[in-house]
């Protein structure tokens, strides 16, 4: 049974969890053979218009998550879909709305590896597939990046939680080693020539930490330092969770500008 409060308590951390173990635990709930649980299929305005499949199940517990209840209680929502069904729904939305791209969003798409790869195999080449991921599993196993490299219409957006190990743990409740796995995902994807870019949650970071992190990203790939800014948006109960955890935040873009930055939203 997943604990909705696992990792976070009051003004501190009760116990850090292993995100890889959490991924395996969650997969038992949201994966069934080659099927995966989803709770919604929809057109969305982001990226200039995109067909979206919202999946269930994640290996992190980000306090700022807009889909918190579904992340911590994946068994309560949605139903199972085959790769053929998911690809069909996404393609139908894209062609009906004249979108040129689709994505799996909501929770963490990479939990169901075989399912995801089979979905990708059935997306027409003229439709771009944007994979929104925290990168944990791709950083843990480089063969995941190798498998993804087969798809020429794939773009991977790695959502990095904070600008360092300590921030990562405060924001997710996970062991700090998970931050290294996120960077490892960027390394693995770049090594296998998968089109990828980092999006970084910076609303809990000082300008000094942001600048230092840009240097770390540049060491992986020179283009990564001009990352996408993932700003905090106070959806639903997000503010309440942040206050309970004793986390202060700011809207960094008011005083810190990134070269080529783009805002991001669900």
ABEGO torsion letter per residue (X at the ends): XBBAABGBBEABBABBBBAAAAAAAAAAAABBEABBBBABBBBBABGGEBBBBBBBEBABBBAABAAAAAAABAAABEBBBBAAAAAAAAAAAAAAAGBABBBBBGBBAAABAAAAAAAAAABBAABBBBBBBAGAAAAABAAAAAAAAABAABBBBBBBBEABAAAAAAAAGBBAAAAAAAAAAAAAAAAAGBBBBBBBBAAABBAAAAAAAAAAAAAABAAAABBBBBBBBBBEAAAAAAAAAGBBBBBAAAABBBBGBBBBBX
